[in-house]
Amino acid sequence: MSSIPSPSTFAKVAAAAAAAVAVAVASPALGAFGARGGDHATKVTPKMNGHWVNTWVSMPQLTEPSNMPPVPFTQDGLVLADSTLRQTVHTSIGGRQVRLRFSNAFGGAALPITRVSVALPAGGQAGVSAIKPGTSQPVTFNGRPSVVIPVGSLAVSDPLNFELAPRSDLTVTIYLAEGQKSTAITSHPGSRTTSYMVNGDHVDAEDLPGAASTAHWYFLSGLEVWSKPGTAAVAIVGDSLTDGRGSTTNGNDRWPDRLLERLHASPATSGVAVLNQAAGGNRVLNDGLGPNALSRLDRDVFSQSGVKWQLVFEGVNDIGTAEASEAAQRQVTADLIDAFCQMVIRAHALGIRVYGATLTPFGGNQAYDDPQGYREASRQAVNQWIRTSRRFDAVIDFDRAARDPADPRQLLPAYDVGDHLHLNPTGYQALADAVPAHLFKDVPLPWGFGFE
């Protein structure tokens, strides 16, 4: 027969458990290790009281065949085996401690990452293969140099002491010894930033001479910094107009990049992170290039660190791909309005303000502009609802900022990249200038916020 512990034994166990909880609560960075990894790792502790905020993101997508890594990095059922991948990203806010997010959201097999490092790029430039000597640091996961990310999952690295300036570039280098054993992999094709790959382990190399290059990001989906309590982020949900089609490769001149520069020019908004969660071809209602916007809100907005605002600038692809008939366009208009209402309801429940942007013109675009004007009528109806419904917490009138006053159905010629749908860097600057900076000041939520 088993013995029953005495009351004093219960008291000792309870006291020990309480002490353990107290240590865990008092030491939020307990178990977070630095660059060395393993049992000899250097513990990383917060430099200040604060929270994690994403400073950069990329919307994960299933990689299309045309956007896969070039041969020999893509083989039959195997990608990036015994390969080093070097990528650069552009931060919004800075910090003294960072951590990385890697996504296997669309992978067909587990993603085994062997080694990772971060460094400053040579010359502080985006899209270069060289790093600044003496700046490379290894990244760990639970104190180890490697991590295996299950299918559909996400891995967050340990915190790392690393000085990162606002609006600067960071190099992330990954080595995959085994590669990913599937040709279904996760990436962001519209990086507008050059990435490099070479066979073998060259994580610590200062340059990758002879490396293959491509303008896509793979696996890397987020960069966080430990920030002051008042620091926050705006997550932008959009399509190719936000992803930056028509912008300059390695130029970081999409409209969210230009908005970031405007916000940081003022002390009142210098702590705002701008997160670009857009993808070319994306739609609000139906899957296309990437999951539909309604389905990806939880992943791309609500689970991102530090998000206080959501900006929605999407819907033109829904209108443009729906049949050019009166009935079909009436339906897509109603469905878009319902979807926007759902976006607001879900964000408000989490204390996130939602700003709606009107849809810019596509008159003259070969694919979307129809002779009868049914799609233009839908665009006008959606924009009228955005402007007048008072459903969004604020309206940003991109239509007014980008249209030609002489022909409001079309983009201003000086902003048109040439296809009468996408903008050039001058046009993207005009969109950034149309966003009221005061929307991102730290203002308490009104009474009853979220009760829809």
Buried (B, 14 or more C-beta within 10 A) or exposed (E): EEEEEEEEEEEEEEEEEEEEEEEEEEEEBEEBBBBEBEEEBEBBBBEEEBBBBBBBBBBBBBBEEEBBBEEEBBEEEBBBBBBBBBBBBBBBBBBBBBBBBBBBBBBBBBBBBBBBBBBBBBEEEBBBBBBBEEBBBBBBBBBEBBBBBEBEBBBBBBBBBBEBEBBBBBBBBBBBBBBBBBBBBBBBBBBBBBBBBBBEBBBBBBBBEEBBBBBBBBBBBBBBBBBEEEBBBBBBBBBBBBBBBBBEBBBBBBBBBBBBBBBBEEEEBEBBBBBBBBBBBBBBBBEBBBBBBBBBBEBBBBEBBBBBBBBBBBBBBBBBBBEBEEEBBBBBBBBBBEBBBEBBEBBBEEEBBBBBBBBBBBBBBEEBBBEEBBBBBBBBBBBEBBBEBEBBBBBBBBBBBBBBEEEBBBBBEEBBBEBBBBBBBBBBBBBBEBBEBEBBEEEEEEEEBBEE
